[in-house]
Amino acid sequence: MKASRSRLFILTLLFIVTAINYMDRANLAVAGTNIQNDFSLSPTQLGLLFSMFTWAYAVSQIPVGYVLDRIGSRILYGSAIILWSIFTFMMGFSSHHLFATATASFIMLLSCRALIGIAESPSFPSNTKIIATWFPDHERARATAIYSSAQYIGLALLTPALSFIVANYGWEMSFYLSGAAGILFGVFWLVYYRDPQHSKTANRAELDYIKAGGGYGSTNQATVSEKISWHDIKFFLSKKTVWGLFITQFACSSTLYFFLTWFIVYLEKGLHLSVSKAGIGAMLPYIMAMFGVLCGGTLSDMLIKKGKSRTLARKLPIMAGLGVTMIIGLVNFFENQPVIAIIILSIAFFANAFSNLGWVVWSDVIPRNFLGTMGGFLNICGNLSGIVSPIVIGVILQRTQNFQYAMWYIAGVAGLGLLAYIFLVGKIEVIIPEKKNTKNLSENAIKPATANK
């Protein structure tokens, strides 16, 4: 019997939901200058508004991961999509025309942004668990790269469209349209997404193929108790590799959050482009990032297929990407030459996306039934950058009135991530908590199917 390819439909769903996810994160950046002018916000206040999403998003990670490990991705993720889209839609009602004071409007914006952060918190733990469940090990990095590329494709295609909407119909309309799109897709997800064991389209041959490659039903990762204890969590948190991955996730996400928050403002105020030209100018970096994430994931899977070690296959793209990301600081020498500046930004964003294998490595080192809970910790560390970096950049701007130190800050954080991978992240292999029912497991039982010595 020829294996069906239902996992490709699942990947398409993840691609679409990731595009919607990042559209709803980035639409504030597109509207940021207009909102700042409407409410007379300082750079620090705008930085706080940019970061509010991530405060709530990060705080929600651990409880959401815990819930994910118990009720699964279908209901939790589908409900989350609908909720964050409703709150995105509601941001349009924050217009100062609907409130007595600008302060009340600003509080409404902050509140909606926080609620979006809470609602979006299941996204990447769910994505990681779905990929680990639906895809064999040797397809995982490429599958992750494909759905991750949606964030850049969505930004590249939708940023000019959102900029046009903001320029011609007001910033409120951008939230109405993106919120409505998400609500419709959330309903579609609840109707059509199923885990492999409940799928009506995946045949036995495909399920066996997924299982043989370390996916659903596989014994290639250790079968440990489904009960997750604080003892297990403390065991993972005691590992140097885990902390190296935490630091690197913070570093990679810092560059991403710059492009999700201050980037359009930088194009408008740092390179002196109009809002329409800024939307067009943003396309190249986002498109380059799309190619970067696809190239990084493809290279990683290709190295594994060629018999290279998992450690080399995962660490090479990440370390190379972080190293090249550091050239973002060079943009300071070309502020009066926007074309060259945008090219430098595009190369840096390509490299940052090329290194975007943090969740793949996480699924390589954390046993599957811990992915939701421990993925919450990884997401906290990654999204601390979304709290810290927008505020730091806002403070820098308020004190210096230019972006130069801000760009050096982003380059320096990327360098910190590279150092973490060099000195903290060791061999990429599954970390198994020490429990009575796992002590006698054979070495083969705890390694991923395609692991190489």
QUIZICOR-V435922 format. One line per field, one symbol per residue. burial: # if it has 9 or more other C-alpha atoms within 8 Angstrom, else .. Layout:
burial: ???
This chain:
burial: ..##.##..########################.##..#.#.###########################..#####################.###..#..#.###.###.###########..###########################################..##################.##....##.....##.###.########.#####.........##.##...#############################.##.#.##.########################.##...######################.##.##..#..##################.#########.#############################....#..###.#########.##..###.###.#.....#......#####.#..
